[in-house]
């Protein structure tokens, strides 16, 4: 009887003292999958306006080759569908990259609604949402400065991510905090230049 209770105490102590692994300090897998689905929905909302822009800017020489309007419509639809598929795959790759950066650069997270999210994933998701919103809300600004818009969106996303994770950032030492924010900003810039306007 004492042996059994001793084993129970040891297993309870081991559970209490076991460190939370690195996966517990990055954006959770379930959260990552959910965020990719949310980003897919955000991109899908913009498909009609993207289709209209592609139809408007269809190259004249290609339009001459595709004399049949149905063939031209099919080409545009296939192009938009392939673009969406590539964007979803890119979102999945960027979320994996963000989780890896969290694991190596800044392994701290916050809980929101039962989901655990880290700095890099937060900044990346915000950058995608802002990069999708700017051409929809301000098409003239997006067309006038196509290279500056991703930088502005990255600044806004990094600020939003730093605000969302202000608690863990405040508790971090200055150097890791600076490296984390700088790497999150670079990820947001890279992600911003990845999207079609």
WOLINDA-V155042 format. One line per field, one symbol per residue. burial: 1 if it has 9 or more other C-alpha atoms within 8 Angstrom, else 0. Layout:
# WOLINDA-V155042
burial=???
This chain:
# WOLINDA-V155042
burial=00000000000000000000001011110011001100110110011001100100000000100100001100011001000100110011011001101110111111000011111111111111111101110010110000001110111111011100100110000001101110111111101110000
